[in-house]
Amino acid sequence: MRWHAVTAAVLVLAAGCTSTAVPGTGGSGDPVTLRVLAGSELADLAPVLEEAAEATGVRVELDPVGTLDGAEAVASGAAATDHDAIWFSSNRYLALRPEAQSRLGTATDIMSSPVVLGLRRSVAERLGWVGRPVTWAEIAGAAGAGAFTYGMTDPSASNSGFSAVVAVATALVGAGSALSVEQAESTAPGLRDFFGAQRLAAGSSGFLQDAYVRRASGAAPGEPVDGVINYESVLLAMNASGELPEPLELIHPADGVVTADYPFTVLATASPEARDAHRMLTEHLRTPEVQRAIAERTHRRPAVPGVAAAPPATAVELPFPAQAEVVDALLGTYFDKLRRPSRTIYVLDTSGSMEGDERIGALRRSLAGLAGADPSLTAQFRRFRGREEVTLLPFATVPAPPLTFTVAEDDAGPDRQRIADAGAALQPGGDTAIYDGLEAAYRVAARQIAADPDRFTSIVLMTDGENTTGGDLAGFRAFAGSRPAPLRDVPVFCVLFGESDVDEMDEVAQLTGGRTFDARTADLASVFQEIRGYV
């Protein structure tokens, strides 16, 4: 199974400093820099890594990436071209890939954090879940009865989401051991009940956290959800931030969780200097003083027992799948059969500036890739999903009539091909009426939600330029602020392409509870795939 490697700018978390010479540096005393492909949530380690640089002379450059996407970069060998080490929430998936195992050197656990459910305290109290053990079966039953709603990350993009899927499936099918392919393909009512209560999706733990907080505080449009599945450390940090109008009660299911163990792993191709630097840094990070600092600053559990107070809740560790085929089956079942179905309206710029293979051609190829033309296993879980409702709404001087397709659950191929054919027929010409296109998309969404309200509904806007005709941003502000309740939950995810007006697209995303994605320097098809984690 392949995972999409996200291209991200390097985030330098530790400034250069002169300190103790690192073995292999020739005794110059100059610091060594470790280039580390890392989970995006590790940005909160910045103060710890700055202090480590002063103490050891080893500084760290974290290149942030989704955990599971980064695993594919390792397995393919791409990570080794410009990195010395990796630092993901887990190496478990890599252990299933024979081609990946030979690429890894020494791995050292630094901290841990289980994936658990956080519920608004009043909801947890109403359900009677405070101060007593609660099982996944009980949680699923309450979810199926409509007793609470929650948000979760896309399990094909984020380890926290995938860990939740593994935990729920393992507990509810009563595996007792690692899931089999047959168990992973189960659509037991308890699984449908649980995932049917999801009302907020995200491609990363960070975006999920921000979206939950903004909705809860009224800073963003959309109905607040009652809870969120995320790392224990993230939920504790949310409580400590003071930004929540109501604290979260952490529910550690009594029948088990999947825990992130954060192994800091040097790559087999790293230089001797980098391997020595990795050893020195990990030894420093596991000292009692630093372990206490990590626990206090990041709310993660220490890897070294006894050096910091452990959280009061302990949990059974559920087994991770033992075969890559089980992971494939589990994700396929989740997206095509268990997850609340989605509805996505693609508002696509076909103005005259889109002429040419690099623009309209790239758009056609992006849609074809989502329809199944991309043969990579990465694309397998980013393509149009069974039960999904897909609308293409091209716009130029005026919006074109929308084309809507519903992808069959069990035989998706013909419907995906119809979407690809519609994309191939797009022709450029005319001016750019961005806001008329967006308002038309919301009118389509209103009709579709009225006919079938039980879907995730999102709008994806792709434009290569600025608005040149029709309504303007001021008019859209007024429109967004007056949306009726069913439409306030519909975000706009904006794709920056060509000469897009970045400030205006950022504001559109902010007004609607979405976000922007930059395809000005990245491949448009890969950005369209990334967005799939949010819709």
N, C-alpha and C positions, 0 to 999 in steps of 0.2 A: 504494500500500500504506500502510495506516495503522498506527500503533503506539500502544499504550496509554500515555497520559501519567500517570505515577505521581504521586499527590499526596504531597508530603513536607514536613515542617516545615523551615523555613529554618535552615541551619546557619551560624552566623556564625563565620567563621574568622579575621577580623582585627578586633581591638578598635579603637575610635576613638582617634585621636591627632591632635594638631595638628602640622603640618609645613609643607612648601612648599606655597604656594597653587597650586591647579590652574587652568589657564586656563578661564575661563567661570564661576568661582565669585565673581566680583565682587571678587577680591583680599582676601577676608575671612580667608584662611588656614585656613578650616574644611575638613576632609577631605571628599572626595566619595566616596559609596558606590556601587559598581557591583553591581547585582543580577544574578547570573549563574546561569543554568540549566546545571548541570554534571554530568558523570559522577561517580557516587558514589565512585569510587576516588580522586578528587582530594583527599579529606580529608587525605591525607598531605602536602599542600602547605601546611598551616597555618603552620608556622614561616616558610617562605619568604614567604608572603603577609603575615604580621605584620611582617616586616622591610621588605617592599615598602611597606607602609602608612606606616611611619616615614620611609622615604626619599622617597616621592612624594606623600604626602597622599591616596593613593587606597586605600581599603579595599574589601574584597570580601566579599559575602555569597553563599555558594554554596548553591544550592537543589538538593540531590542528586536525581538521576534516572537510571534506566537509559539508556544511551547511545541505543539505538534507540528507546526510548519517548520520549525527549526530542526526537528527530528528528521524530516525529509532531507534537509540540506546536509545533514551529517551522513545519512545513508547513501546519498548520491555522490558524496565527495566534495560537493560545492563548498561546504563550511571550511574545509581545510585550506582552501586557496588563500583566505585572508583572515584566518582566526587561529589562535593557539589553543583555545579551550572552549568548552560549552558550559552553560549553567542554566539548566531547565528545572522546572518543578519536579520532573521525574525522568529517568532513563528507561522506564519499563517498556515503552513501546520499542525503543531501540533494541532492547534485548530480544525482541521477536524477529529482528531483521538480521540474518547472518551477515549480510554485506555491510551492516553498520558496526557490528561488534569488533571487527578487526581495525576499525578506524578510531577506537577509543583507547585511551591510556588510563592512568590512575584516576579513580573517582572517589571523592571524599564528601560525605554528608556534612552539611553545615548547619541545617535547621530543618524544621518540618512544620506542616500545617495541614490538618484534615479538611476535606471539603464537606461543609455542613449546611444546614438550613437556618437562616435567620428570619424570624417573624416579628412583626410589630408586637410589642409586649402585650398590648390589649388583646390582640388576636390570639396569642399563645395562651393568655389567661382564660379567654372565652372558651378555647378548646380544651382547657384543663391540662395543658402540656408543660406547666411550670413546676419544677421540683419532682418530676417523676419520669421514668423511662418511657420513651415513645418509639415505636417501630416504624419502618418504612411502610408496612401494610396499613398501619393506622393513619399515617400521613397521606398515603394514596387514597384511602377511603374518604378522608376529609376533603381532599382535593376534588375527587369525583363528585362529592355532594355540594360543591361550590362554596365550601366554608372558608377558603382563602385562595389568593392568587399569588404568583411569584414570577421572578425574572431569573434567567439562566443564560450562560454563554453558549454559543454554537459549539457542539462537541467535536466538529471537524476542524475547528480553529483554535480552541482553547482547552487546556488541560482541566480546568475547573468544571467545565461543562461535560467533558468526556468522563471525568471521574464520577460525576453525579449519575450519568447514564449507566456506568458500570455498577455502581453501588445499588441503584434502584433495581436494575434488572437482576443482579445476583441475588438480592434479598427477596424480591417478590416471586421469582420463579423457583425459589427454594433449592438453588443449586448445591449449596453446601461446600462447593469447591469452585474452581475456575469454570466459567461458562463454557458450554459446548456450542457449536454452530447452531444446532437445533434449538437450544435454549435462547441463544442470541436472537433468533428469528421469531421468538414467541411474541404474540400480541395479546397476552393475557389481559383481562379487563382491568386489573390493578395497574398495569403499565399505562394503558390508555387513560385511565382516570387521573393518574399522577401528571402525565405530560400534557393532558388536556387543560390543566389549570395554569399553564404558563401563559403570561400576558406581556412579557417583556423579553426581547431577544437582544443579543449583542455579540460582536465578534471578539471581544476581549473582556477580561475581568475589570479592567480600569474603566472602560466605557459603561459597563453594566453598573458599576458602583456610582459613577457620576449621574447616569440616567435615573437610577433609583432615588438618589439624594435630591436631584432637581425636581423630580415629580413629587416626592414626598413633601418638599418645602414649598411647592407652588411656583418655583422658579422656571419651570418648563411646562409646556402644555402636555396633556395626556392624563389619564386616570391613574392615580397612584396605585401601586401594587402592594400587597400585604407583606411580601417577603422577598428574599433573594437567596439563591444558592451560590455560594462562593467559598473561597478559602476562609477558614476560621480567623486567620490573621486580618483579612480584609474586613470582615464583619466587626471584629473588635476595634479596628482602627476607625471604622465608620461611627461606632458608638463613642469612641474617645474624641472624635473631631468636634462634637458639639453642633454639627450641622443638621442632625436629624430632629424633627419635631417630636419623635417618639423613639426610644431606644429599641434595639433589636434583641429579642430573646434567642439565644443560640440553642438549636435543637440538634443534639448529637444522637442520631438514631441508634437505638440499643442493639439492633442487629447488624450494625457495621457501617463503616465509611471507607473511602479510599484516601490515603494521605500522600501529600506531596513531600518528598524527602530532600529535594534540592541538592543533588550530588554535583559538586563543582568538579568537572572532569577535564583533564588535559587531553588533547588529541594526540593520537599516535604519531602524527607527522610533525608535532611541535619540536622546536630546536632544543638542544640540551639546556640552553639558558632559560628558555620558557618553562621547561619541566622543573628546573630548579626553583624558578620564581613561583611556580604553582605550588610546589611543596612548601616553600617558606610561607607563602600567603595562607594556605589552608591550615598549617600548624598555628599560625597567629590567630586565624578566625575561630579556632577551636579552643583557645585558651579560656579559662573561666571568666576572666574580665570581659572579653569580647563577646562570649556567648551570652552573658548577662545583658550587655549593651544591645545585642541583636534582639533579644526577647523584649526588652523595654521599648526599643524604638520601632520595631516592626511587628510586634505581637506574635511572632512565630515561636514555636517551641524550640528549645535548645537541642542540639544533636548530642551534646555531652550530658549524661544524666547527672542530676544533683547540683548543677551549678546555678540554677534559677528555679523559682517556684513554678511548678507545672500548673496549667489550667486545671480547675477542679473537675472538669468533665473528661473522662477517658472514653475511648471507643474501641470496639472490635475492628480489626483491620480485615476488610474483605479482599479475596484474591483477585488479582488482575488477570485478564484473559491470557491464556498460555499459548495462543496461536494468533498470527496476524489475520487469518481467515475469520476468526471470531470477531475481531475488531471490525472488519469489513461488514460482516453480517449485522452486527449490533448497530452500526451507524446507518446502514441501509434501512433497517427496520425502523429506527427512530425517525428518519427523515420522511420516508414514504408511507408509514403506517401509523406511528404513534404520536408524533408531534402534532400539535394543533396546526391545521393546514394554513398556508399563507396565500396572500393575494398581493401581487406586485404590479404596479403601473409604471411602465418605462416611458418617460417623457423625453423624446429623442430629437435633438436638433438636426434638421435636414435642410438648413438654410444654404445659400450659395457658397458660403465660406467652408462648407464641409466637402466640397469637391475634391476628388483625388484619393488615391489608394491609402495614403497615410491618415485620412480622416474618415470619409464615408466607408472606405474599404476596411479600416480598423473597426468601425462600428459593426459592419456586417459580420466580420470574423468573430467579434466578441459575442454577438448574439448566437452565431452558429456554435461557438464553443460551449455556451451555456445550454444549447439544445442537444449537445452530445457529440459534436464534431471533434472536440478535443479528446484524444484517446487516452491521455494520461490518467493514472489513478487519482492524481490530485483533483482533477476535474470531476471525478465520479460523484463526489459529495457536494459539488458546487453547482451542478447543472440544475435545470428546472426539475422540481420534485414531483413525485406522484401526489395527486390531489391539489397541486398548486394551480391557482388562477393567475394567468399572465396576460396583461394588456399592453400592447404597443400603441403609443400615442405620439406619432411624429408631429413636429411643428416646424413651420417656417414663417411666412407672413401671417398665417393663421394656423390653428391646430387642425390636423387632418382627422377624419373619423377614426375612432379607436377600434382596434382589432383585439378581441378577447379570446383566449384559449384556456381550456381547463385540461390539465395533464392527467391522463388516466392513472389510476393507482397501480394496476397490474401490468399494463401494456403501454408504457409511456412513449415508446419510440415514435409512433405516427404523429402524436400531438407535438412532440418536440420538433419533428421535421417540419410541421406546418409553421411553427414559430420561426425556424431557420429560414424557410422559404419567404415568409413575410419580411424578415430582416434583409434578405438578399434583394428584395424588390424596392428597398428604400432608395429614393433618388434625390439628390441635392438641388436646391434652387429657391430663391426668394430671400426675404429678410428674416430677422430673428425676433420672434414674439415670445420671449421666455415666460413672461408672467401670464399671458393669455393661455399658454400651454399648461402652466401649473394650475391655473384656476379651472381649466377644462378637466384636468386630471382629478381634481377634488370633486367635480360634479360627477365624473364617472364613479369615483369611490363612494359617493353618497348613494348612488343607485345600487351599487353592488353590495354595500353594507346593509342597506335596507332589505335586500333580497336574501342575504346570507351573512348574518353578523358574526358568526363564530369563526373568524379567520384573523391571523396577523395581516394587517393591511399597511403597505408602505408604498411610497413613491420614490422612484429613482430618476433624477434629472441629469441628463448629459447634454452639455452645450460647449461649443468651442469658441464662443464670443460673448459680446455684451448685448444687452437688450437694445433693439433698434426700432421697434414698432409696437403698437398696442399698449397695453397697460404697463405701469412702471412699478418700481420697488415700493414707493409710497402707497400705491393702491393695493399692492399685495400685503403690506403691513396691516392695512385696515381689514382686508379680507381674512388674513390669518387670525387676527384678533377677534373676529366675529364668527368664526366657524362654529357650527352647532356641535353639541357634545360628541356625537359619533365620529366626527372628523378631527377632533382635537387630539385623538390618539394616533393620527396618521402622520408619521414623520416624512420629511423629504431628505434623501441622501443625495448630495450634489457631487457630480464628477467634474473636477476641474480639468479642462482639456483645451489645447490651443491657446486662445487669448481670453479665456474666461475671466470675468471680473471677480477676483478672489474675495474682495470685501463684501460684495453683494451676495455671493454664494454662501459665504460664512453666515451672513445675516439670515438668509432663507433657512439654512439648517438650524440656526439658533431659534428662530421664530417657531419652528415646527417640531423641535425636539429631535432633529436628525444630526448629521455631521457631514463634513466634506471629505472627499477622497481625491488625491492628486494624481492625475494621469498625464500631467504635462511632461514629465520626464520618465515615468514608468510606462510599461506596456498597458494599453487600454484593456486588453482581455484579462490581464491579471488583476486589474483594479475592479472590473466587473465581477470577477470571481471573489475578490475580497469582500465586496459588498454583500455577497450572498450570506455571510455570517450574521448580517444584521436584519435580514428580511424574512 
